[in-house]
């Protein structure tokens, strides 16, 4: 008797726009298009990386957002949209962020808050900044050429002292590469540039902690950060198709084959999955020029622990997040979900996310040793004390978390984006656009994609 052969039923559909991924960019695009689209998401809920996971259920449940996801709303459009989606459901916070250096905690941003550090470090930072801003006063020549890389760029802005103690070690720890490999224009929007007056005041104890794009942020009152994508998804006229992923794209026929057996025809396609993954799905359809460009696109994977702790903790445990530029600490940043929103942890408990960049080497093959090292460093830095009881530690990863803005980045990315655009494919968002940005940027990119698709720039 022959075994039955089950062939998946093929469904044919036609949509003006197909959107791959129900992260914030895909959801925003669907919301602003309003009709005649198909949005698919491989997971069973919206949000992509912006999702809340309940960890440690046996201890009462901890709401963990997959590292820090705080909404920094600056644009008029998003200041109107997000509160409308969550009426009365947002809480505004003032950032409580510090940097750990020389056994001290100094407020972020470092360049305007050196007071309290050892005098030698303060002097090194102050003199370095003055030499960078006014080289002629120290008998130094004025720079003639533009900075060649990110290291030269930040040294021009902040001087050798600030770069030596924070800018260089922290960013190299985060990105996993030397700053000489990074473009001089990398993330200029995200690095506060204080005036000389601000730096002097910060060195004397007149803190300027409110500097920077993320000095204030909002967060949902209930439901964790998942409340934002869930509210956006609930407002869509055509619902997200969950548990469905794109498996193939035919550029000539303008079709997307989906994991549920559907073959959907499109006029416009928006990709929000990681750009390199999307290109691999196109396979032999990629010309050599595009394959070569894609090979030059680099990114760093972030590994992080979600940690639940029972205990009151020391004062240091109440910071929203802490930067660790020093090489003796395995992590580059530690944040606390519960310090921002106390309801994210059960009574008497706290929760953290501990971020580490790619380059963990053999530690990934020895997870128990990695856990022990992280706990040791958390106690050494006074984030945890000896009385704290660690209830759980869950190791997770974010592939392609930080794009490497090297000398090849701009040309390679633009080559790929232009080629896809010639096939009516937009690729946008932090991952689809192979870029760096926060949640508001993702929402705005989705809106921009909708405007381009609809012909309303």
Secondary structure as GFF3:
##gff-version 3
##sequence-region A 1 457
A	DSSP	beta_strand	11	20	.	.	.	ID=ss1
A	DSSP	alpha_helix	24	33	.	.	.	ID=ss2
A	DSSP	beta_strand	37	41	.	.	.	ID=ss3
A	DSSP	beta_strand	53	55	.	.	.	ID=ss4
A	DSSP	three_ten_helix	57	59	.	.	.	ID=ss5
A	DSSP	beta_strand	62	64	.	.	.	ID=ss6
A	DSSP	alpha_helix	76	85	.	.	.	ID=ss7
A	DSSP	beta_strand	90	94	.	.	.	ID=ss8
A	DSSP	beta_strand	97	101	.	.	.	ID=ss9
A	DSSP	beta_strand	104	107	.	.	.	ID=ss10
A	DSSP	three_ten_helix	110	112	.	.	.	ID=ss11
A	DSSP	alpha_helix	119	133	.	.	.	ID=ss12
A	DSSP	three_ten_helix	135	138	.	.	.	ID=ss13
A	DSSP	alpha_helix	150	162	.	.	.	ID=ss14
A	DSSP	pi_helix	163	167	.	.	.	ID=ss15
A	DSSP	alpha_helix	168	175	.	.	.	ID=ss16
A	DSSP	three_ten_helix	179	181	.	.	.	ID=ss17
A	DSSP	three_ten_helix	188	190	.	.	.	ID=ss18
A	DSSP	alpha_helix	196	203	.	.	.	ID=ss19
A	DSSP	beta_strand	216	220	.	.	.	ID=ss20
A	DSSP	alpha_helix	226	234	.	.	.	ID=ss21
A	DSSP	beta_strand	241	242	.	.	.	ID=ss22
A	DSSP	beta_strand	246	250	.	.	.	ID=ss23
A	DSSP	beta_strand	255	258	.	.	.	ID=ss24
A	DSSP	beta_strand	262	271	.	.	.	ID=ss25
A	DSSP	alpha_helix	275	282	.	.	.	ID=ss26
A	DSSP	three_ten_helix	283	285	.	.	.	ID=ss27
A	DSSP	alpha_helix	288	294	.	.	.	ID=ss28
A	DSSP	beta_strand	299	310	.	.	.	ID=ss29
A	DSSP	three_ten_helix	315	318	.	.	.	ID=ss30
A	DSSP	beta_strand	321	324	.	.	.	ID=ss31
A	DSSP	beta_strand	333	336	.	.	.	ID=ss32
A	DSSP	alpha_helix	337	340	.	.	.	ID=ss33
A	DSSP	three_ten_helix	342	344	.	.	.	ID=ss34
A	DSSP	beta_strand	349	357	.	.	.	ID=ss35
A	DSSP	three_ten_helix	361	365	.	.	.	ID=ss36
A	DSSP	alpha_helix	367	380	.	.	.	ID=ss37
A	DSSP	beta_strand	389	403	.	.	.	ID=ss38
A	DSSP	alpha_helix	409	421	.	.	.	ID=ss39
A	DSSP	beta_strand	425	427	.	.	.	ID=ss40
A	DSSP	alpha_helix	429	432	.	.	.	ID=ss41
A	DSSP	alpha_helix	439	454	.	.	.	ID=ss42
###
